[in-house]
């Protein structure tokens, strides 16, 4: 996945078609094993 620093996770969730941030976070964690914030931080370092 391409990472763009500064992209808000709420924007990603909305553009991905999720109706709520909570649903996006739960789905993301189920697929990756980490929260979106943790994943984004790990990809930026």
C-alpha positions as CSV (number, residue, x, y, z in Angstrom):
1,X,0.0,0.0,0.0
2,X,1.2,3.4,-0.8
3,X,1.6,5.7,2.2
4,X,1.0,9.4,2.0
5,X,2.1,11.2,5.2
6,X,-0.6,13.4,6.5
7,X,-3.5,11.5,5.2
8,X,-6.2,11.3,7.9
9,X,-7.4,7.8,8.7
10,X,-11.0,9.0,8.7
11,X,-10.5,10.0,5.1
12,X,-9.2,6.6,4.2
13,X,-12.1,4.9,6.0
14,X,-14.6,7.1,4.2
15,X,-13.1,6.7,0.8
16,X,-12.9,2.9,1.3
17,X,-16.7,2.8,1.8
18,X,-16.9,2.2,5.5
19,X,-19.9,3.8,7.2
20,X,-18.0,4.5,10.5
21,X,-14.5,4.8,11.8
22,X,-15.1,2.0,14.3
23,X,-16.0,-0.4,11.5
24,X,-13.0,0.5,9.5
25,X,-10.6,0.2,12.5
26,X,-12.1,-3.3,13.5
27,X,-11.8,-4.5,9.9
28,X,-8.3,-3.2,9.5
29,X,-7.1,-4.8,12.8
30,X,-8.7,-8.1,11.8
31,X,-6.8,-8.1,8.5
32,X,-3.5,-6.8,9.6
33,X,-3.2,-7.6,13.3
34,X,-2.6,-4.0,14.2
35,X,-4.5,-0.7,14.4
36,X,-4.4,1.7,11.5
37,X,-2.3,4.2,13.5
38,X,0.2,1.5,14.5
39,X,0.5,0.3,10.9
40,X,0.9,3.8,9.5
41,X,3.6,4.6,12.0
42,X,5.5,1.4,11.2
43,X,5.3,2.2,7.5
44,X,6.6,5.8,7.9
45,X,9.7,4.7,9.9
